[in-house]
């Protein structure tokens, strides 16, 4: 896990993001590392769309296209940084 887990402006810290991802994947949050490629864990576009809706419900202005375009590997660390800015 990352040393910095302080919530950003919208309250999306890595642990909260990890818990949401674990929920849609049917995994335990502690089994998902900050830098794990989430696609390797089974995250597909339908699940990403679901996560976007969950996060929008919490006030994030997240967009599916943005999450898909945040670099070569979707990770808890990358998505947490993004959600802390939007």
BELNOR-V80679 format. One record per pair of residues at least 12 apart in sequence whose C-alpha atoms are under 10 Angstrom apart, sorted by the first residue. I is the first residue (numbers start at 1). J is the second residue. If there is no record, write none. Layout:
((I/J) (I/J))
//
This chain:
((1/14) (1/15) (1/30) (1/32) (1/33) (1/34) (1/35) (1/76) (1/77) (2/14) (2/15) (2/33) (2/34) (2/35) (2/76) (2/77) (5/77) (5/80) (6/84) (7/80) (7/81) (7/83) (7/84) (8/80) (8/81) (8/82) (8/83) (8/84) (8/85) (8/86) (9/60) (9/83) (9/84) (9/85) (9/86) (10/55) (10/58) (10/59) (10/60) (10/61) (10/83) (10/84) (10/85) (10/86) (11/58) (11/59) (11/60) (11/80) (11/83) (11/84) (11/85) (12/55) (12/58) (12/59) (12/60) (12/79) (12/80) (12/81) (12/82) (12/83) (12/84) (12/85) (12/86) (13/76) (13/77) (13/79) (13/80) (13/81) (13/83) (13/84) (14/33) (14/34) (14/75) (14/76) (14/77) (14/78) (14/79) (14/80) (14/81) (14/83) (14/84) (15/29) (15/30) (15/32) (15/33) (15/34) (15/76) (15/77) (15/80) (16/29) (16/76) (16/80) (17/29) (17/34) (17/51) (17/55) (17/75) (17/76) (17/77) (17/79) (17/80) (17/83) (18/30) (18/31) (18/32) (18/33) (18/34) (18/75) (18/76) (18/77) (18/79) (18/80) (19/32) (19/76) (20/51) (20/54) (20/55) (21/38) (21/41) (21/43) (21/47) (21/48) (21/50) (21/51) (21/76) (22/38) (22/41) (22/43) (23/51) (24/42) (24/43) (24/47) (24/48) (24/50) (24/51) (25/38) (25/41) (25/42) (25/43) (25/44) (25/47) (26/42) (27/41) (32/75) (32/76) (33/75) (33/76) (33/77) (34/74) (34/75) (34/76) (34/77) (34/78) (34/79) (34/80) (35/73) (35/74) (35/75) (35/76) (35/77) (35/78) (36/73) (36/74) (36/75) (36/76) (36/77) (37/72) (37/73) (37/74) (37/75) (37/76) (38/73) (38/74) (38/75) (38/76) (39/73) (39/74) (39/75) (40/73) (40/74) (43/74) (45/64) (45/68) (48/63) (48/64) (48/65) (48/67) (48/68) (49/63) (49/64) (49/65) (49/67) (50/64) (51/64) (52/64) (52/67) (55/83) (56/83) (59/83) (59/86) (60/82) (60/83) (60/84) (60/85) (60/86) (61/83) (61/85) (61/86) (62/79) (62/82) (62/83) (62/85) (62/86) (63/83) (63/86) (66/79) (66/82) (67/79) (67/82) (67/83) (70/82))
//
